[in-house]
Amino acid sequence: MNNKNRRHVVPNKTGGWDVVAPASKRASAHVDTQAQAVERARQIVGNAGGGEVRIHGRDGQLRDSDTVTPGNDPNPPRDTK
């Protein structure tokens, strides 16, 4: 899995929460609450074909990790059994 399909939810030094890609200089998104940041990170990763969302606490330590399935499957399964 490459870094494109991974996002970290981290606290912003000036307040709020950021969604950042590894080794990125800028945040992909900035929101007021951690819950909003987690939801936005899941959307970004899902639209990029699935991957990992890593959630950090206020202290910067890794709190949780979530695997996201692809959000825009160009060939969804037809069988619903």
PyMOL CGO cylinders between C-alpha atoms (Angstrom):
from pymol import cmd
from pymol.cgo import CYLINDER

trace = [
    CYLINDER, 0.00, 0.00, 0.00, 1.45, 3.33, -0.93, 0.3, 1, 1, 1, 1, 1, 1,
    CYLINDER, 1.45, 3.33, -0.93, 1.31, 6.60, 1.01, 0.3, 1, 1, 1, 1, 1, 1,
    CYLINDER, 1.31, 6.60, 1.01, -1.41, 7.95, -1.31, 0.3, 1, 1, 1, 1, 1, 1,
    CYLINDER, -1.41, 7.95, -1.31, -3.89, 5.62, 0.35, 0.3, 1, 1, 1, 1, 1, 1,
    CYLINDER, -3.89, 5.62, 0.35, -2.99, 6.49, 3.93, 0.3, 1, 1, 1, 1, 1, 1,
    CYLINDER, -2.99, 6.49, 3.93, -4.07, 9.47, 6.03, 0.3, 1, 1, 1, 1, 1, 1,
    CYLINDER, -4.07, 9.47, 6.03, -3.37, 10.49, 9.62, 0.3, 1, 1, 1, 1, 1, 1,
    CYLINDER, -3.37, 10.49, 9.62, -5.81, 12.43, 11.81, 0.3, 1, 1, 1, 1, 1, 1,
    CYLINDER, -5.81, 12.43, 11.81, -3.68, 14.69, 14.01, 0.3, 1, 1, 1, 1, 1, 1,
    CYLINDER, -3.68, 14.69, 14.01, -4.29, 17.70, 16.26, 0.3, 1, 1, 1, 1, 1, 1,
    CYLINDER, -4.29, 17.70, 16.26, -3.40, 21.08, 14.80, 0.3, 1, 1, 1, 1, 1, 1,
    CYLINDER, -3.40, 21.08, 14.80, -1.11, 23.27, 16.93, 0.3, 1, 1, 1, 1, 1, 1,
    CYLINDER, -1.11, 23.27, 16.93, -3.44, 26.26, 16.56, 0.3, 1, 1, 1, 1, 1, 1,
    CYLINDER, -3.44, 26.26, 16.56, -6.65, 24.31, 17.26, 0.3, 1, 1, 1, 1, 1, 1,
    CYLINDER, -6.65, 24.31, 17.26, -8.83, 21.86, 15.44, 0.3, 1, 1, 1, 1, 1, 1,
    CYLINDER, -8.83, 21.86, 15.44, -7.76, 18.70, 13.65, 0.3, 1, 1, 1, 1, 1, 1,
    CYLINDER, -7.76, 18.70, 13.65, -5.89, 18.00, 10.41, 0.3, 1, 1, 1, 1, 1, 1,
    CYLINDER, -5.89, 18.00, 10.41, -6.04, 15.13, 7.94, 0.3, 1, 1, 1, 1, 1, 1,
    CYLINDER, -6.04, 15.13, 7.94, -2.52, 14.65, 6.58, 0.3, 1, 1, 1, 1, 1, 1,
    CYLINDER, -2.52, 14.65, 6.58, -0.79, 12.26, 4.21, 0.3, 1, 1, 1, 1, 1, 1,
    CYLINDER, -0.79, 12.26, 4.21, 2.58, 10.84, 5.28, 0.3, 1, 1, 1, 1, 1, 1,
    CYLINDER, 2.58, 10.84, 5.28, 5.52, 13.07, 4.28, 0.3, 1, 1, 1, 1, 1, 1,
    CYLINDER, 5.52, 13.07, 4.28, 3.14, 15.83, 3.18, 0.3, 1, 1, 1, 1, 1, 1,
    CYLINDER, 3.14, 15.83, 3.18, 3.84, 19.49, 3.93, 0.3, 1, 1, 1, 1, 1, 1,
    CYLINDER, 3.84, 19.49, 3.93, 0.17, 20.51, 3.83, 0.3, 1, 1, 1, 1, 1, 1,
    CYLINDER, 0.17, 20.51, 3.83, -2.96, 19.05, 5.35, 0.3, 1, 1, 1, 1, 1, 1,
    CYLINDER, -2.96, 19.05, 5.35, -5.55, 17.44, 3.09, 0.3, 1, 1, 1, 1, 1, 1,
    CYLINDER, -5.55, 17.44, 3.09, -8.26, 18.91, 5.32, 0.3, 1, 1, 1, 1, 1, 1,
    CYLINDER, -8.26, 18.91, 5.32, -8.68, 20.98, 8.50, 0.3, 1, 1, 1, 1, 1, 1,
    CYLINDER, -8.68, 20.98, 8.50, -11.81, 20.72, 10.67, 0.3, 1, 1, 1, 1, 1, 1,
    CYLINDER, -11.81, 20.72, 10.67, -12.95, 21.65, 14.17, 0.3, 1, 1, 1, 1, 1, 1,
    CYLINDER, -12.95, 21.65, 14.17, -13.45, 18.21, 15.75, 0.3, 1, 1, 1, 1, 1, 1,
    CYLINDER, -13.45, 18.21, 15.75, -11.66, 14.90, 15.69, 0.3, 1, 1, 1, 1, 1, 1,
    CYLINDER, -11.66, 14.90, 15.69, -14.86, 13.11, 14.62, 0.3, 1, 1, 1, 1, 1, 1,
    CYLINDER, -14.86, 13.11, 14.62, -15.16, 15.40, 11.58, 0.3, 1, 1, 1, 1, 1, 1,
    CYLINDER, -15.16, 15.40, 11.58, -11.51, 14.76, 10.73, 0.3, 1, 1, 1, 1, 1, 1,
    CYLINDER, -11.51, 14.76, 10.73, -11.96, 10.97, 10.94, 0.3, 1, 1, 1, 1, 1, 1,
    CYLINDER, -11.96, 10.97, 10.94, -15.00, 11.12, 8.66, 0.3, 1, 1, 1, 1, 1, 1,
    CYLINDER, -15.00, 11.12, 8.66, -13.18, 13.33, 6.13, 0.3, 1, 1, 1, 1, 1, 1,
    CYLINDER, -13.18, 13.33, 6.13, -10.12, 11.06, 6.20, 0.3, 1, 1, 1, 1, 1, 1,
    CYLINDER, -10.12, 11.06, 6.20, -12.33, 8.03, 5.49, 0.3, 1, 1, 1, 1, 1, 1,
    CYLINDER, -12.33, 8.03, 5.49, -13.89, 9.86, 2.54, 0.3, 1, 1, 1, 1, 1, 1,
    CYLINDER, -13.89, 9.86, 2.54, -10.49, 10.81, 1.10, 0.3, 1, 1, 1, 1, 1, 1,
    CYLINDER, -10.49, 10.81, 1.10, -9.05, 7.30, 1.49, 0.3, 1, 1, 1, 1, 1, 1,
    CYLINDER, -9.05, 7.30, 1.49, -12.22, 5.66, 0.15, 0.3, 1, 1, 1, 1, 1, 1,
    CYLINDER, -12.22, 5.66, 0.15, -12.20, 7.86, -2.94, 0.3, 1, 1, 1, 1, 1, 1,
    CYLINDER, -12.20, 7.86, -2.94, -8.52, 7.03, -3.51, 0.3, 1, 1, 1, 1, 1, 1,
    CYLINDER, -8.52, 7.03, -3.51, -9.28, 3.30, -3.66, 0.3, 1, 1, 1, 1, 1, 1,
    CYLINDER, -9.28, 3.30, -3.66, -9.23, 2.33, 0.01, 0.3, 1, 1, 1, 1, 1, 1,
    CYLINDER, -9.23, 2.33, 0.01, -6.44, 2.21, 2.55, 0.3, 1, 1, 1, 1, 1, 1,
    CYLINDER, -6.44, 2.21, 2.55, -5.62, 3.11, 6.15, 0.3, 1, 1, 1, 1, 1, 1,
    CYLINDER, -5.62, 3.11, 6.15, -6.78, 5.92, 8.43, 0.3, 1, 1, 1, 1, 1, 1,
    CYLINDER, -6.78, 5.92, 8.43, -4.57, 6.37, 11.49, 0.3, 1, 1, 1, 1, 1, 1,
    CYLINDER, -4.57, 6.37, 11.49, -6.13, 8.32, 14.35, 0.3, 1, 1, 1, 1, 1, 1,
    CYLINDER, -6.13, 8.32, 14.35, -3.90, 10.15, 16.83, 0.3, 1, 1, 1, 1, 1, 1,
    CYLINDER, -3.90, 10.15, 16.83, -4.89, 11.59, 20.21, 0.3, 1, 1, 1, 1, 1, 1,
    CYLINDER, -4.89, 11.59, 20.21, -4.26, 15.13, 21.48, 0.3, 1, 1, 1, 1, 1, 1,
    CYLINDER, -4.26, 15.13, 21.48, -0.85, 13.97, 22.75, 0.3, 1, 1, 1, 1, 1, 1,
    CYLINDER, -0.85, 13.97, 22.75, 0.13, 12.86, 19.23, 0.3, 1, 1, 1, 1, 1, 1,
    CYLINDER, 0.13, 12.86, 19.23, 0.21, 9.16, 20.14, 0.3, 1, 1, 1, 1, 1, 1,
    CYLINDER, 0.21, 9.16, 20.14, -1.48, 6.67, 17.81, 0.3, 1, 1, 1, 1, 1, 1,
    CYLINDER, -1.48, 6.67, 17.81, -4.92, 5.85, 19.24, 0.3, 1, 1, 1, 1, 1, 1,
    CYLINDER, -4.92, 5.85, 19.24, -6.61, 3.78, 16.58, 0.3, 1, 1, 1, 1, 1, 1,
    CYLINDER, -6.61, 3.78, 16.58, -6.37, 2.58, 13.01, 0.3, 1, 1, 1, 1, 1, 1,
    CYLINDER, -6.37, 2.58, 13.01, -9.13, 1.93, 10.49, 0.3, 1, 1, 1, 1, 1, 1,
    CYLINDER, -9.13, 1.93, 10.49, -9.04, 0.11, 7.16, 0.3, 1, 1, 1, 1, 1, 1,
    CYLINDER, -9.04, 0.11, 7.16, -11.30, 1.70, 4.53, 0.3, 1, 1, 1, 1, 1, 1,
    CYLINDER, -11.30, 1.70, 4.53, -12.62, -0.19, 1.53, 0.3, 1, 1, 1, 1, 1, 1,
    CYLINDER, -12.62, -0.19, 1.53, -12.69, 1.46, -1.91, 0.3, 1, 1, 1, 1, 1, 1,
    CYLINDER, -12.69, 1.46, -1.91, -15.39, 4.11, -2.26, 0.3, 1, 1, 1, 1, 1, 1,
    CYLINDER, -15.39, 4.11, -2.26, -15.64, 4.49, -6.03, 0.3, 1, 1, 1, 1, 1, 1,
    CYLINDER, -15.64, 4.49, -6.03, -15.50, 0.99, -7.45, 0.3, 1, 1, 1, 1, 1, 1,
    CYLINDER, -15.50, 0.99, -7.45, -15.83, 1.34, -11.25, 0.3, 1, 1, 1, 1, 1, 1,
    CYLINDER, -15.83, 1.34, -11.25, -16.93, -2.33, -11.48, 0.3, 1, 1, 1, 1, 1, 1,
    CYLINDER, -16.93, -2.33, -11.48, -19.12, -3.06, -8.44, 0.3, 1, 1, 1, 1, 1, 1,
    CYLINDER, -19.12, -3.06, -8.44, -20.26, -6.66, -7.92, 0.3, 1, 1, 1, 1, 1, 1,
    CYLINDER, -20.26, -6.66, -7.92, -23.59, -7.52, -9.55, 0.3, 1, 1, 1, 1, 1, 1,
    CYLINDER, -23.59, -7.52, -9.55, -24.29, -10.52, -7.37, 0.3, 1, 1, 1, 1, 1, 1,
    CYLINDER, -24.29, -10.52, -7.37, -25.96, -9.55, -4.08, 0.3, 1, 1, 1, 1, 1, 1,
    CYLINDER, -25.96, -9.55, -4.08, -26.22, -13.09, -2.63, 0.3, 1, 1, 1, 1, 1, 1,
]
cmd.load_cgo(trace, "trace")
